[in-house]
């Protein structure tokens, strides 16, 4: 039952936001992944960072399991993301990845010491 409620909530909120932004704009945004020149160093690091963070978060949310070794990857990708972010040096992105470096450091040390 909770899965159905969660799915309905996800679909409802996403549809509402996509409708407000415009489905054509959303499609154009996703289409950027397939354009020549999109996959430059920053965007590659950003994609790797998001995939690594999802790999840490999703098992915890879905199965209540922590794969702590993945924090090594998130530590590296978060640091790299700040380093290569000269084009998108937004304070929220810097703060979020700085926080994630701290989080990953705590998890790694907790499991190794």
N, C-alpha and C positions, 0 to 999 in steps of 0.2 A: 504494500500500500504506500509506504513512504517513497518507494522508487517512482511510482506513478505521480504522486504529488510533486516530487522533485522535478520530474520530467516536464510536467505541466507548467510548473513555475518557470523553469529554464526556457521552455518554448514561448511562454507568454511574455516574459520580460524581453527576451531576445527579439521576438517579433515586434513588440512595441518600439524598442529602440531602433531596430532596422527600419521600421516604417517611418519613424521620425527623421532619421538621417536620410532615408531614401534607399530603396533596394538597389537602384542603379548605382548609387555611390558606393554601397557595400560591395556589389559585384565588381566594380572598377577597382576598389581597394584590394580585394582578394586577387584580382587579375594581375596586380603588380608583381606577384610572385613569379609569373611566367614571362615577364618583360625582360628584354635584353638589358643588361647593366644593373639589374636589381640586386643580384647576389654579389655585392661588393663586401669587403672585409667586415664592415660594421653590421650589415644585415645578416651575414653568416653567423657572426658571434651572437647577435641578438636572437636568432632562431635557435641556436644551440643552447643558449641560456634559458629560453622559455621551455624548450623540450626537457632540459635537465630539471628545471623547477617543477614541471608537471610530473615528471617521473618520481620526484620526491613527494609531492603533495597527494597525487591520486591514490597510491596504495594506502596511504594513511587514512584518507577520507572514505575509501570504498571498503578496504579490508582491515583497517586499523593496524596496519603493518608499516614499520619504518625500515626502509632500506638505507641505513646510515651511510654506506659507502658512496652513495650517489651525492652526498654532500661534498665530497671531494670535487666532483664535477661542477656542482653549483658554486662552490667557493672560487674555482678557477674562472668559470664563465662570468660570474658577477664582477670579479676584479677586471677581467678582460673587457667587459661591457663598459665599465667606467673609463677604462684606458682608451678604448677606440671610439668613444662617444663624442669626439670633437664636433660632429655635425648635429647631434641631438643631446647636447649637454643640459638636459632639463633637470631642475632641482629635485623633482619627485623621482626621476629615474636614478639619479645619483644617490639620493637618500635611501630608496628602496634597495638598491644593490649593496649599499654600505651596510644596511641592516641585515641583508641576506648573508654577507660575508661574516658578520658577527654570529648570526644563527648557525651557519655551517661550521664555524670555528668551535662553537660550544658543543654541537653534536659530535664532531670528529674527536675532540678532546675527551668528551664523556665516554666514547666508545673505545678509545685507545689507552686511556690512563686508568 
